[in-house]
Amino acid sequence: MLTFKQLVAELARILRAGEALVEKVVEARERKLRGMIRSFQNEPDAGKSHARWRQIEKEVFGVEYNDQACRTSTGCVYRRPSGTTSKTG
């Protein structure tokens, strides 16, 4: 059985490991996003560039933005990764 002091030390170790993991995930997502932005900026084709921009939006905001719906009176529709939608406007 662990003493209180050992338990606190173990908990501190676990928290530090979790913190390090979160930092690595943030760094990886940042690298991915920088690559996506670089690819978007270097894409000469307007259609492909727009598709890349939509990928960036989805990565940053976690939703898929429906351009067509925002140009109508129905308002904007956002598609979440789970498939559910939310409507604005």
C-alpha positions, 0 to 999 in steps of 0.5 A: 500500500502506498503512503500518502507521500508516495501517492502524491508523488505518483499523482504529480508524475501522472499529471506531468506525463499528461501535460507533456502529452497535451503539449505534443498533441498541440505541437502536432496539430500546429504542424499539421495546420501550418502544412495545410496553410502552406498548401492552401497558399501555394495552390494555383487552382481556385477550386482546389484552393477553396477545397483546401480552405474548407479543410482548414476551416474544419480542422480549426473550427471542428465543423464543416461550413455550408457555403450555399446555405449562407447565400440563401434565406435559410441561414448558415448550416454547420456540420459537426463531425458527429453528423449533427447540424446547427443553423444560424441566420 
